[in-house]
Every structure is written in structure tokens, then in C-alpha cells.
Amino acid sequence: MKALVIVAHPNIENSLVNKAWIEELKKHSNITIHDLYGEYPDEQIDIENEQKLCEEHDRIIWQFPFYWYSSPPLLKKWQDEVLTHGWAYGQEGNKLHNKELILAVSTGSGQEKYQAGGRNHFSMSELLKPFQATSNLIGTKFLPAFIFNGSYTATADEIQDSAKRYVDYILTVETLERVY
């Protein structure tokens, strides 16, 4: 199984969690790390190259910090431009069918903020529904997200532990039907 991790962090050099995740991912030859902000500082996405990368991998991971209840803007632009009609969806758009899609998301706030009655009023599974809907449209198998909550208060040991768990998750998670 070959995994493609599409990292969308606009300030990776100052990240604690996402940077630690990348360092751990680099230790595995069957994981390709693709940093969108590093690759496209001008935000001019090479659509053919991106589609080819996706086609070459079995499992695709969108890794990002949770920004305003969504992903950073370059990942959204990537989705808009790369997931084209006739390639990713539509009558002939089957290039991603049966591939697996995982979200790897970090939040600044703790898990207790993401639930009914919490500051954000909604669970992460509810807030990530648009990504699941996208997965449904493009024919990927949407696997449960890997979420790290509380990056603002996390210790270095907690972050390093999450990096190891993240890589293990990417490499071992089973394809499950999960209802959110």
C-alpha cells in the first residue's frame, strides 16, 4: 500500500504538530509527503502532476491544521482545481474510485471544545462532514480521521507520541464502513 500525504499548512516552519508528523512520516519509504505550500508558493497548482500523484497511490491523506472550521485555503483550491469533472467525478470521472481518503487534522483547542455544549457546539465528525461528502462524490473510501486536539497546550512528548500514532494509523487502519 502506497500512501500520499498532502500537507496543507501555510506556516509549517512554525508548526509543532504538523512538523513533527512530517518528520515521523519521512522515516517510511511507502509514504510520499507532498507539501502544497512548499510546492506551490505562488499557488499555481500543476493539475496534471497532482492528478498523477493521486493515481499512483492507494491511500490519500489530507493533513492540515483546522482553520475556521475547514482546511487552509490552498487545500480548498487544490480540491477545486485537481478534482475535476471527468477525472474525479462525473460519468467518466473514476480515477480515484476505490482509493482511500483519510483526514489528518490538528486543532489548537482541546477535544472538549468540539462537542455539543462545548465552545464550538459541534463534534469534529460533524464539522468534517463536507470532506466526507467530497469523498462520496469522488468515489474514495472515507476512513476515520486522525485528529490531534489541543496543540496550544500539548507537551513535546504528547506531540511526539501523536506523530508515532499517526504514522501507525496511516499504515494500519483498516477499510471500515463508518457512519458519522
N, C-alpha and C positions, 0 to 999 in steps of 0.2 A: 504494500500500500504506500503510495506516494502522496504526501501532504504538501499543500501550498498554503503558506500563511501570508495573507495580505495584511500588512501592518499599515494602519492609518492613524498616525499620531503626529500632529503638526509641530510638536516640540519634544521629540524623542530624547534629545540630549539632556533635558531636564526631568525626564520621567524617572520614577523609581520603579514602578511595577512593570510597565511595558518594556523598559530597557532590560530589566532582569529576566523577563520572559524571553526576549530575543537572545540574550547571552546563553540561556539554557537550550533554546532551540538550535543554536549553532552547533551543538555537540552531536547532532543526529543527521546522518547523510541522506536519509529518506525524507527530510523536511526541507522544503525550499522556502526561504524567507524573502519576501518581496515588500520592500518599504516604499509605499506610494509617495510619501512626501520627499524621500531621498531620491527616488527615481524621476519624479516629475515636479521639481521646484517651481517650474513655470505653469504647472497644472495642465500641460498639453499632453494628454494621455495617448499613448500609442495603442490604439484599439486592437489592431491585428496581433500585436505582441501579447497583450493581455488575454485575448481570447485563446491564443496558442498555449500560453501558460496554464490556463484553466483546463484546456483539453488534455494536457499532458499529466494531470494529476487526478487522483481518485477522490481525495478529500480536500475541500477548500475551507479555510478558516479565515474569517474576517476578524482581525484583532484591533481593538480600538478602546480609547477611554470614552466613557459615556458623556456626551456633550449635549446639553439642552434636550435631554430625553431622546437622543438619537446618536448617530455617528458624527465624527468630524466631517466637514464639507467635502473633502477630496474623495472620501469613500462614497458619498452620495453621488458625486459627479462621476466616479468610476462606474457605479451601478447604472446611471443614466446613459453613459456612453458605450460601455462594454456589453451590457446585457441587452443586445439589440434584437429587434423583431427579425425573425428568420434565422437567428443564431441561437438565442437563449429561450425564446418563446415564439408562439405563433405556430401555424400549421407545419412549417419546416424547421422550426426552432427547437431542436432537440439535442444540441451539443453538450448540455450539462445534465441531461436526464440520467438518473441513477448515480450521479456523483453525490457525495455527502457534503453538507454545509454545516459548519459549527461557528458560533459566535464566541469570541473570547473578549470579555468586556471587563474593564476595571471602572470602579466608581470611587469618588472621593468620600462619600458618606457611607456609614455603616449599613448593614443589611436591615436593621430595624427601621430605617427611613423609607425603605421600599416595601411597604405593605399597607393594607387598609388601616387607617388610623395613624400611620406614620407621616412624616413631613411631606413626602411625595405622593401619598394617598394610593399608590398603585404598586403592585409587585413588579419585579423585573420581568417576569414572564409576560405580564400584561403589557409592559412598556416595550417589549421586544417583538410584539405581535406583527408590526409592519415587516420585519425581517423574515418572519415565518411566512407571511403572505407572499413575499418576494420569492422565497424558496419554493412555495407551492407553484407559483407561476412559471418558474424556470425549470421545474421538474427535478430539483435536487431533494435528497432525503435530509430533512432538517433534524439534526441531532441536538440533544440538550446543550444549552450554552454553558461555557465555563465562565463563572463570574467571580471576580475578586472585589469584595466590598471593603470600604474603609481605608483607602490608600492614604488619606490625610493623616491617619493616626497609626498606621501599621509600622511594626518594627522591622528592622532589616532581616531578622530571622523569619518573620511571617512572610515577608515578600519573597525571600529565597525559597522557603517551603512551597509557596504558591507556584513558583516557577517550575519546580520539580513535579508538582502535582499536575500542572498544566501540560507539560510535555508528556507525562504518563497518560493523561486523559486523551490527548490527540492521538497517541499511538495505540491506545487500547479500547477506547469507547466502542461499544457495540452499536450496530444499527438497531435502533429501537423505535417503535411507534410510540410517540408520547403526545398526550393531549394536554395542552396548557389551559 
